């Protein structure tokens, strides 16, 4: 069965420091991986995706993610965190049998001034 | 740029009542996905439509039904509402079933009392 794991419920980072939000996946074959961000009482916003090609994917708002096939990971990163990055971040993989997204549990990112 | 529109944004219903949620995809998007997000939970896929036909079915209760109309908007009909149906319901659209990233609407917050 396909699944996505986000091992951290919450990540706390000081403003200006680098941040990492972890995601590991379990799929058969090549994965299609995504990161979305959700601000309070708002919809999910697409950040970036990995389909194929370069393992380092750059997305919106200065975020990037590194696909690591051997570790089955797709960690979200940003070199310098902003207070406005505080939100709920979801990692997702596209179901191979359908086209819907299978979601991780979400990680709350808190950036402190 | 036009986004996915969902209406209503907020809905309060009593147990055993019915509710209808509407989703208007981005223009020229022909695929619609419905997700349910309970409090503090990750989104759960309910059902999807491609070119007005149901394409995939997830954890949608038998009390719920949905359809996609000729203008590609979709409606989620919910009957015999239960307290556990209280959640945020998201609609997402893509330009074709094979498209990767899904574009989400702001969601409808349903409260069942």
Interface residues (C-beta under 8 A of the other chain):
Chain A: X32 X34 X36 X41 X42 X43 X44 X45 X46 X49 X51 X90 X94 X95 X98 X99 X100 X101 X102 X103 X104 X105 X106
Chain B: X4 X31 X33 X35 X41 X42 X43 X44 X45 X48 X55 X56 X58 X90 X92 X94 X97 X98 X100 X101 X102 X103 X104 X105 X106 X107 X109
